[in-house]
Amino acid sequence: MTIPLDLTSNPDSGTRPGTKRQPRACVERLSALESGTINEMYDLYCRYYDATSLQLFESDLKEKDFVVLLHDESCSVVGFSSLAVLNVEIDGQRIRAIYSGDTIIDRAHWGTQALAFTWIRFAGAVKAEVPDCPLYWFLIVKGHRTYRYLSAFSVEFYPHWRMPTPAWAQSIMIGLARRRFNDAYDAERGVLSFPQSRGHLRPIWAAVEPEEAARPDVAFFLDSNPGYVRGDELVCLTELSSANLRPLASRVFGQGLRQ
């Protein structure tokens, strides 16, 4: 792959003297990660997720191609998202997909968009490699906060609380999920369910406040995937294109297209 990796965010460019610098995000090839960085990632993951181990974490990571890392001013890892770029043929159509794996941002840095914007910029670079081939975000969701990213960035995505999933999207979701997870995917429910959890949010982070649960998107996630508390994951899909991204996300995506 020839994707450029000079996609570092620069959210602190306007930082005033004496103020705390905002975290910075960058994209790294998995093969370039040092063991110390992987250990930092795992330590951060363990603070928020149960039913995991270093062996399981590393096994999952080895199936990915890239990692978006978020560093604070001391260069400590305070967030990350692993991903793989998939090239497949489904129903006779060639497609590409970015499959998101483990993603976490330390609570102290919730609200920063550095990791998300770097991820979207990277997606634009992936699209630029094969511009005529449809590119999708294949996302498996362990919690309601992650599900809300879809509506924050995309116009149309599935499953959606306001509309049924069209047949073409369902076909892609089934095709990708079956290839990656075999019989663990329940197409009728649209959920991945394993005999034993491969990582689920600790109870303190899995809890949903009543005002959050009243939101239509959160209520939909909770109804669609009540087993998230024990590790079930909702399979989601959205097309990554300038036309299907909301204005700010589309501008950032466009930066990657032109990189």
C-alpha positions in Angstrom: 0.0 0.0 0.0 1.2 3.5 -0.7 -1.0 5.5 1.7 1.0 8.5 3.0 1.3 8.5 6.8 2.1 12.3 7.2 -1.5 12.7 8.5 -0.6 14.1 11.9 -3.3 16.3 13.4 -2.3 19.7 14.7 -5.0 20.7 17.1 -2.7 22.7 19.3 -1.5 25.1 16.6 -3.4 27.9 18.3 -2.4 27.1 21.8 -1.8 30.2 23.9 1.3 30.5 26.1 0.8 29.0 29.5 -2.2 26.8 28.5 -2.1 23.0 28.3 -1.3 21.6 24.9 -4.0 19.4 23.3 -3.2 15.8 22.5 -1.9 15.0 19.0 -2.8 12.1 16.8 -0.8 10.3 14.1 -1.1 7.2 12.0 1.4 4.3 12.4 1.8 1.1 10.5 1.3 -1.8 12.8 4.7 -3.2 11.8 6.4 0.0 13.1 4.9 -0.2 16.6 7.4 -0.8 19.4 6.6 -3.2 22.1 6.5 -0.4 24.7 3.8 1.4 22.7 1.7 -1.8 22.4 2.0 -2.2 26.2 0.9 1.4 26.7 -2.1 0.7 24.5 -3.0 -2.4 26.4 -2.7 -0.7 29.8 -5.0 2.0 28.6 -7.5 -0.5 27.2 -7.5 -2.5 30.5 -8.6 0.6 32.4 -11.9 0.6 30.5 -12.5 -3.0 29.4 -12.9 -6.3 31.2 -12.5 -9.9 29.9 -9.2 -9.2 28.1 -5.6 -10.2 28.3 -2.4 -9.1 26.7 -2.4 -12.3 24.5 -6.0 -11.6 23.3 -5.2 -7.9 22.7 -2.0 -8.7 20.7 -3.8 -11.4 18.7 -6.5 -9.0 17.7 -3.9 -6.3 16.9 -2.0 -8.6 14.6 -5.0 -8.7 12.3 -4.8 -4.9 11.7 -2.7 -2.9 9.3 -2.6 0.6 11.0 -3.1 2.3 14.3 -4.1 5.9 15.0 -2.4 6.9 18.2 -3.3 9.8 20.4 -0.4 11.3 22.5 -0.5 13.8 25.3 2.1 16.5 25.9 4.4 14.0 27.7 4.1 11.6 24.7 2.1 9.1 26.6 -0.6 7.1 24.7 -4.0 8.5 25.8 -6.0 7.0 22.9 -5.8 4.8 19.9 -7.9 3.1 17.2 -6.6 0.0 15.3 -7.8 -0.7 11.7 -7.5 -2.9 8.7 -8.0 -2.0 5.1 -10.0 -4.8 3.4 -10.3 -5.5 -0.3 -13.1 -7.9 -1.1 -15.7 -8.9 -3.7 -19.4 -9.2 -2.6 -22.2 -10.1 -4.9 -19.8 -9.6 -7.9 -18.8 -6.1 -6.8 -15.4 -5.1 -5.7 -15.4 -3.0 -2.6 -12.9 -1.7 0.0 -13.6 -1.3 3.7 -11.9 0.1 6.7 -12.5 -2.3 9.5 -12.2 -0.6 12.9 -10.9 -2.6 15.8 -10.3 -1.6 19.4 -10.8 2.1 20.0 -10.4 4.0 23.3 -9.7 7.6 24.5 -8.8 8.2 28.1 -11.6 9.9 30.0 -9.4 13.0 30.7 -9.4 13.6 26.9 -13.0 13.0 26.0 -14.1 15.7 23.7 -10.9 16.1 21.7 -11.4 15.4 18.0 -7.7 14.9 17.1 -8.0 11.1 16.9 -11.3 11.2 15.0 -10.2 13.8 12.5 -6.9 12.0 11.8 -8.9 8.8 11.3 -11.1 10.6 8.7 -8.2 12.2 7.0 -6.6 8.7 6.7 -9.8 7.4 5.3 -9.6 10.0 2.6 -6.1 8.8 1.7 -7.4 5.2 1.5 -10.1 6.4 -0.9 -7.6 8.3 -3.0 -5.7 5.1 -3.7 -8.7 3.6 -5.6 -11.1 6.5 -6.1 -13.5 4.6 -8.4 -14.0 1.8 -5.8 -16.7 2.2 -3.1 -15.1 2.6 0.4 -17.0 1.7 3.5 -16.5 1.9 7.2 -17.1 -1.5 8.7 -17.5 -0.9 12.4 -18.4 -3.3 15.3 -19.8 -1.4 18.2 -19.3 -2.3 21.9 -20.9 0.7 23.4 -23.5 3.5 22.7 -20.9 6.2 22.6 -19.1 4.6 19.7 -22.5 4.1 17.9 -23.1 7.9 18.1 -19.9 8.5 16.0 -21.9 7.3 13.0 -24.5 10.0 13.2 -21.9 12.6 14.0 -19.9 12.0 10.9 -22.2 10.3 8.3 -25.5 11.2 6.6 -26.6 7.7 5.9 -25.4 4.7 7.9 -26.8 1.3 9.0 -28.4 0.1 11.1 -30.3 3.4 11.7 -33.1 4.0 14.2 -35.2 6.0 11.6 -35.1 3.6 8.6 -34.7 -0.1 7.7 -31.4 -1.3 6.4 -31.6 -1.6 2.6 -30.8 -4.9 1.0 -27.5 -3.8 -0.6 -26.1 -2.6 2.7 -27.3 -5.7 4.5 -25.5 -7.8 1.9 -22.3 -6.0 2.5 -22.6 -6.2 6.2 -23.2 -9.9 6.1 -20.4 -10.5 3.6 -17.8 -8.6 5.7 -19.0 -10.0 9.0 -19.0 -13.6 7.8 -15.5 -13.2 6.3 -14.1 -11.8 9.5 -16.1 -13.6 12.2 -17.7 -16.7 10.6 -20.6 -18.1 12.7 -20.1 -15.6 15.5 -22.2 -13.2 13.4 -26.0 -13.4 13.8 -27.4 -11.8 10.7 -30.9 -11.8 12.0 -29.9 -9.6 15.0 -27.0 -7.9 13.2 -24.8 -8.7 16.2 -21.6 -10.5 16.9 -21.9 -12.9 19.9 -19.0 -15.0 21.1 -19.2 -17.9 23.6 -16.9 -15.9 25.9 -16.5 -12.1 25.8 -13.5 -10.9 23.9 -13.6 -7.6 25.8 -16.5 -5.5 27.1 -16.8 -2.2 28.9 -16.3 -2.2 32.6 -19.6 -1.6 34.4 -18.8 2.0 35.4 -18.3 2.8 31.6 -21.1 0.6 30.3 -23.7 2.4 32.5 -26.2 4.7 30.6 -27.7 7.7 32.3 -31.5 8.1 32.0 -31.2 11.2 29.9 -28.8 9.4 27.5 -31.0 6.4 27.3 -33.9 8.7 26.2 -32.0 9.7 23.1 -33.4 7.9 20.0 -29.9 6.8 18.8 -28.9 5.5 22.2 -32.2 3.8 22.8 -31.9 2.1 19.4 -28.4 0.8 20.3 -29.6 -0.5 23.6 -32.6 -2.2 22.1 -30.6 -3.7 19.2 -27.7 -4.9 21.3 -28.7 -5.5 24.9 -25.9 -8.0 25.2 -23.2 -5.3 24.9 -22.7 -5.5 28.6 -21.3 -9.0 28.1 -19.4 -8.4 24.9 -21.9 -8.6 22.1 -21.1 -6.1 19.3 -23.4 -4.4 16.8 -22.2 -4.6 13.2 -22.5 -1.2 11.4 -21.7 0.2 8.0 -21.5 3.5 6.3 -20.0 4.7 3.0 -16.9 6.8 3.3 -17.4 9.4 0.6 -17.5 13.2 0.4 -21.2 13.1 -0.4 -22.1 10.9 2.6 -20.1 12.7 5.2 -21.3 15.7 7.2 -19.7 19.1 6.2 -16.8 19.2 8.7 -16.0 15.5 8.3 -16.2 15.9 4.5 -13.7 18.7 4.6 -11.3 16.6 6.6 -11.8 13.6 4.4 -11.0 15.8 1.4 -7.7 16.7 2.9 -6.8 13.0 2.8 -8.0 12.8 -0.7 -5.6 15.5 -1.7 -2.7 14.4 0.5 
